[in-house]
Amino acid sequence: MGNTENQGPLWEVFIQTKPGAPYKHAGAVHAYDKEMAIENARDTYTRRHEGTAMWVVKSEDIVAVQPEDADAFFDPSDDKIYRHPTFYEIPDGVKHI
Amino acid sequence: MDDKLKNEDPELLKEFQAKIDAEVKIEPKDYMPEAYRQHLIRQISQHAHSEVVGMQPEGNWITRCPSIRAKKILMAKIQDEGGHGLYLYSAAETLGVTRDQYIKWLHDGKAKYASVFNYSALNWADIGAIGWLVDGAAIVNQVSLQRTSYGPYSRAMVKICKEESFHQRQGYEIMVHMAQGTAEQKEMAQDALNRWWYPSLMMFGPHDGESPRSSLAMQWKIKRETNDELRQKFIDKTVPQAEFLGLTVPDENCKFNEATGHYDWTDIDWDEFWASIKGYGPNNKRRMKHHQKVHAEGAWVREASIAYGKKKEKKEVA
């Protein structure tokens, strides 16, 4: 496809809705450079003050776990129930623990 | 089994349906039957194109708004429609098809958009009627689609629904002003309602029995309610709003039916519907020509932006 059709690379947009909140994926935009990416993301995803901070990152730079590998990948956490507080027996009468 | 599914692994297909039945959303990299992907490619891109082409009948009125207030509102609404198109293209691109390709399919006539946007916005009351009826119908459809099984589509719908309510209310406000204005203004409002009522009902698509892809789409929860269910919902909501305005919908059989709890109505002229889908609506050629023209005129911007982006990247590396 020639350059006249090229919409530029895809960038993923993450928005923090208020200070202290986690960044959440909002969607994606096309842009030809970082500055344009963040401006396009602002115009597309925050027309009503949805955010106080924003990240954009090129989609191709994101590393993701493949769904077919997910079970095996997360498996190591399945057999460590002692990581949960409910694993432990605390005698009755003990408070604030 | 459905012919479209004969190449699918039966085990994977079973797991897929189990996920759908358990209301687990499907994400881009998950297994999905090819027919599911193809249905989404068609439906989401059609939805995206509709948002973008829908900017045309309204954009026509920006320079002719009756006040600065109205102009600011209309520009914000049209900007939202562009934004909605972008949310949807972004969702559609997760299916492995590029934005360039989607636009090419639109220009080649392979992809459709909602036929309602082939009607003309003849006067200011039409801008009211479009917001009230066309956006109103879109909301009924989109509220239902918030629960669609494909994650990116569902998330785009949630965001769109949050913004869409302003669109309908600004339209209804215009209708209130017109209906409570001079006799001539009220007549314009009635005329706009007359012209936009059936095109709005057509937005929900053919009857359930004649919608060839509906059953798999329902089974896979791409669609959560059928065309006819959604259409009836819209009619039941909207007729009382028309009554409040002192206007009447252009259908003498449209009356509340105590027995069914719904409004009765006269069926759509389906010949007109199919003509518009097939490209013979009042403005099909004009809408597509305009889209192609603007896209072609933007080519130099894309080329310059690529060059500028590359230059900047070099500087950053250096």
Contacts between the chains, C-beta under 8 A, distances in Angstrom:
chain1	res1	chain2	res2	distance
A	1	B	100	5.7
A	3	B	302	6.9
A	3	B	303	5.2
A	3	B	306	5.9
A	4	B	296	8.0
A	4	B	299	3.9
A	4	B	302	6.4
A	4	B	303	6.4
A	5	B	100	4.7
A	5	B	103	7.8
A	5	B	104	7.4
A	5	B	299	8.0
A	5	B	302	7.6
A	6	B	100	7.0
A	6	B	302	5.8
A	6	B	306	6.0
A	7	B	98	7.6
A	7	B	99	4.8
A	7	B	100	5.8
A	7	B	302	6.9
A	8	B	302	7.4
A	8	B	305	6.6
A	8	B	306	7.0
A	8	B	309	7.0
A	10	B	93	6.7
A	26	B	159	7.8
A	27	B	86	7.8
A	27	B	87	5.6
A	27	B	90	4.4
A	27	B	91	7.4
A	27	B	152	8.0
A	27	B	155	7.5
A	27	B	156	7.0
A	27	B	159	7.8
A	28	B	90	4.3
A	28	B	93	6.9
A	29	B	86	6.9
A	29	B	90	7.1
A	30	B	99	6.2
A	31	B	309	7.9
A	32	B	305	4.0
A	32	B	306	5.7
A	32	B	308	6.6
A	32	B	309	3.4
A	33	B	305	7.8
A	33	B	308	6.8
A	33	B	309	4.0
A	33	B	312	5.0
A	33	B	313	6.9
A	34	B	312	7.8
A	35	B	312	7.8
A	36	B	305	7.0
A	36	B	309	7.4
A	43	B	83	7.6
A	44	B	83	5.5
A	44	B	86	5.0
A	44	B	87	7.4
A	45	B	83	8.0
A	47	B	76	7.9
A	47	B	79	7.0
A	47	B	80	6.9
A	47	B	83	6.4
A	47	B	163	7.8
A	48	B	163	7.3
A	64	B	29	7.2
A	66	B	29	6.3
A	67	B	27	7.1
A	67	B	29	5.0
A	67	B	30	4.9
A	67	B	31	7.4
A	68	B	31	7.7
